[in-house]
Amino acid sequence: MNDKPKYVAFRDKKLEDAFEELKEGKFQDRRLYNQIDEARKKIKEGPACATKIPKRLWPKLYVQNYGITNLWKYDLPSGWRLIYTIKTDEVMILSIILEWMTHKEYERRFKY
């Protein structure tokens, strides 16, 4: 069992601000906010709780912009997808949320 502390963060302040803006939005935005927040809690409990995306399917954007070494997809309700990567070191496990998107956007990004 791994006893390292686990954290969840957004890739940058802009994405974190977009997440916080959902809380103040319309009903659908607030619902998405709650779904992402619940996903964050589950990812913090067990970072590998989602579906690991095979390396051959990784969009170049993630590799070039974020230098990922792994990629995960968390299925949110209503067809939304939360994409994140996990970084570990001797001290902690950090799950970094890269983005969330609709299923249609996900299919386009991953070329399905």
C-alpha positions in Angstrom: 0.0 0.0 0.0 1.3 3.4 -0.9 1.4 5.8 2.0 2.5 8.9 0.0 0.1 11.9 0.3 -2.1 12.3 -2.8 -3.0 15.6 -4.3 -5.1 16.8 -7.3 -4.4 20.0 -9.1 -5.3 21.8 -12.3 -2.7 22.2 -15.1 -2.7 25.9 -14.6 -4.6 28.8 -13.0 -6.7 29.5 -16.2 -8.2 26.0 -16.0 -8.8 26.3 -12.3 -10.6 29.6 -12.9 -12.7 28.0 -15.6 -13.6 25.3 -13.1 -14.6 27.8 -10.4 -16.7 29.8 -13.0 -18.8 26.7 -13.5 -20.0 27.1 -9.9 -21.6 30.4 -10.8 -23.1 29.4 -14.1 -26.3 28.0 -15.3 -27.8 24.8 -14.0 -25.8 22.6 -16.4 -22.6 24.4 -15.5 -23.2 23.9 -11.8 -24.0 20.3 -12.3 -20.7 19.8 -14.3 -18.9 21.6 -11.5 -20.2 19.1 -8.9 -19.4 16.2 -11.2 -15.8 17.4 -11.7 -15.5 18.1 -7.9 -16.7 14.5 -7.1 -14.2 13.1 -9.7 -11.4 15.1 -8.0 -12.2 13.5 -4.7 -12.2 10.0 -6.2 -9.0 10.7 -8.0 -7.4 11.9 -4.8 -8.4 8.7 -3.0 -7.1 6.5 -5.8 -5.2 8.2 -8.6 -5.5 5.1 -10.9 -9.3 4.9 -10.5 -10.0 5.9 -14.1 -9.2 4.3 -17.5 -5.5 4.4 -18.5 -5.2 5.6 -22.1 -2.7 3.6 -24.2 0.3 5.6 -25.3 -0.4 5.0 -29.0 -3.7 7.0 -28.5 -2.2 10.0 -26.8 -2.7 13.3 -28.7 0.6 15.0 -29.5 -0.8 18.1 -27.8 -0.5 16.5 -24.4 3.0 15.2 -25.0 4.3 18.5 -26.4 2.5 20.9 -24.0 2.7 18.9 -20.8 5.4 16.3 -21.2 3.1 13.5 -20.0 4.4 10.0 -19.2 0.9 8.6 -18.6 -2.7 9.7 -19.4 -6.0 8.9 -17.8 -9.7 9.3 -18.7 -12.3 9.7 -16.0 -15.9 9.2 -17.4 -18.2 11.9 -16.0 -22.0 11.6 -16.3 -23.8 12.9 -19.4 -20.9 11.8 -21.6 -18.3 14.3 -20.3 -14.6 13.2 -20.0 -12.0 14.4 -17.5 -8.4 14.0 -18.8 -5.5 13.9 -16.3 -2.0 12.7 -15.8 -0.2 11.4 -12.7 3.2 12.6 -11.5 5.0 10.8 -8.6 8.2 11.4 -6.7 9.6 10.2 -3.4 7.3 12.6 -1.5 3.9 12.6 -3.1 1.5 11.5 -5.9 0.1 14.4 -7.9 -2.8 14.0 -10.3 -2.9 16.9 -12.7 -6.2 17.7 -14.5 -5.4 18.7 -18.1 -9.0 19.4 -19.3 -12.5 18.2 -19.4 -14.6 17.9 -22.6 -17.8 16.5 -24.0 -17.8 13.0 -25.5 -17.9 14.5 -29.0 -14.8 16.7 -28.3 -13.1 13.7 -26.8 -13.7 11.7 -29.9 -12.3 14.5 -32.0 -9.2 15.0 -29.8 -8.4 11.3 -29.7 -9.4 10.7 -33.3 -12.0 8.0 -32.7 
